[in-house]
Amino acid sequence: MISTVKRTRLIPLVVFAAVTLAGCPVNPATGERQLILISEAQEIELGRQGAQQVEASIGLYDDAALQEYVNRIGQELAANSEKPNLPWSFKVVDDVVVNAFALPGGPIYVTRGILAHFNSEAELAGVLGHEIGHVTARHSAEQISRAQAAQLGLGIGYIFLPEIAAYGDVFGAGLGLLFLKFSRDDERQADDLGFRYMRRSGYDATEMVGIFEMLGRISATAGGSGLPAWLSTHPDPGQRRERMEQRLAQVGADPGGTVERARYLQMIDGLVFGENPRNGFFRGSTFLHPDLQFQLDFPQGWRTQNMTRQVVALSPDEDAIIQLTLADESSADQAADSFFYQSGVQVGRISRTPINGLPARSGYFNATASDGTEFSGLAVFIEYGKLVYSLLGYTLADRWTTYDDVFRSSFGSFDRLTDPAALNAQPARLETVRIDRSMTLAQFAERYPSTVEIETLELINRLGADETIAAGELVKRVIGGTIPQ
């Protein structure tokens, strides 16, 4: 039973929603009315801000030709959508996970991880079309509007300090926008819109079946756990495949549609495969960075994440965080002064004790979150190799004694990296090989050795080990890659 107070709050909301829906124009992409409380201009601005955070926290893949290729395909698809004039952008982020995502207003991203698993340009177009569908259907705007209508916040109370606030949700990709979970109906709708945009752009829409086959294989390989991000909130790949096959049976296949298998496989030749150790890597709980030539021990059992501009670790009880970043200042003293003497920080004991012979400045601090929660922390700034490293650890004030020694032990481990094997670590890369005679995938693996197991070759080529490949076909293999254990 709704109380009197709750009823009072509910009635205006229902009336407002009814009025809004009654006056809301039909979305041309979906043919449906939506409860949208933000304007298209606000969507675009949200997407612009979100894109900045994505590119700062995840980073773009360093391959201008591949970036141009993906953007060109995306722009062609978007031009055939119901909103061709949005500021669309299509970029590849340097992330190993199998993922693709859209931000409000037009920014769309695919990971290099998902690119490694596509087998044609049409498959790439299918995923880009799906993400375009989320934007044209205004799914993000609808989620935000529902939250606003229900008077729910999209975030949590962060500490006022910008150094901390910027990374308060790094374990969700650093963006509240990426926490928005589309419904399964939204995902099916995006599938349908992606199908529509593929056909309008002249692609063979039957290739969407291959996308769901790929996702199904990855799901099966994961054994029901550790699913790729693109599967986390989506309907079962098998069901999506069946649904798409039914759709194709209704409208008929387009035998003249663009597939471009060879062009796509040639474009991803040389793509970094798996983790790139040049960007830093973990050996156990120790983080090593070959290019910057340093290492740091994180606490055992903490959940870690290596991002483009920071490395972060979360305690098992999720009540303490460590983050490693580069400071903007040119000395440890300048970086420390900038941090400790900013508004909102109560400074504790400060010292200039070197760490493993490197100039350093350390200090304790207290701060208060926007919801009144009190935090205590330790900040250390270290000069090394013409750079200044910022090490920040903080926890709830009443748990400080639990983590003080943990922070000091971790920060005190910062040192030069001298291990030749770690310094010379290189990423694995995809190589596409055009075979000169018919052979099975197992025979291919024997003739053209890879640095991954046959199961990985089966996954990225979408073939069984005993399946025969025709002469003249392009086949993926993985070469190189040494991450010392």
Protein Blocks (a to p, Z undefined) as FASTA:
>chain_A
ZZfklmmmmmmmmmmmmmmmmmpccdfklopacddfbdfklmmmmmmmmmmmmmmmnopa
ddfklmmmmmmmmmmmmmmmmblmbccdddddddfbdcddddehiiacddfklmmmpcbf
klmmmmmmmmmmmmmnommmmmmmmmmmnopafbdcddfblklmmmmmmmnoopaklmpc
cdfklmmmmmmmmmmmmmmnopafklmmmmmmmmmmmmmmnnopaiafklmmgccfklmm
mmmmmmmmmnopafkbcfklmlmmmmmgoiaghjdfknopaehjaccdfklopaddddeh
iacdddfkbccdddfklpaccdddddfbfbfklmmmmmmmpghiacddddfbdeehiacd
ddddddddfkopacddddddddeehiacdddddddfklmmmmmmmmmmmmmmgccdfbfk
lmmpccddddddddfbdcdfklmmmmmccfbdfklmmmmnopafklccdehiacdddeeh
iddZZ
